[in-house]
């Protein structure tokens, strides 16, 4: 992953990001020698979001298949959540 210094970002602006992303999907932005931020193209960001959603869906399906769920009414759900909050506050 290439690195863009904060100074390069100040002087070159978006051009520094474009140059860094020309050959890689992500680039690090360093401030005083430490990586503080990661920049990426909108396409790369969208791809990562889709991966997160696919992983969440797979996890949910696995939970359903394994029986790790609760079937209840809205009122029952609210009572259960209130009990959990009371235990956490104690």
Secondary structure by P-SEA (a helix, b strand, c coil): cccccaaaaaaccaaaaaaaaccccbbbbbcccccccccccaaaaaaaaaaaaaaaaaaaaaaaaaccbbbbcaaaaaaaaaaaaaaaac
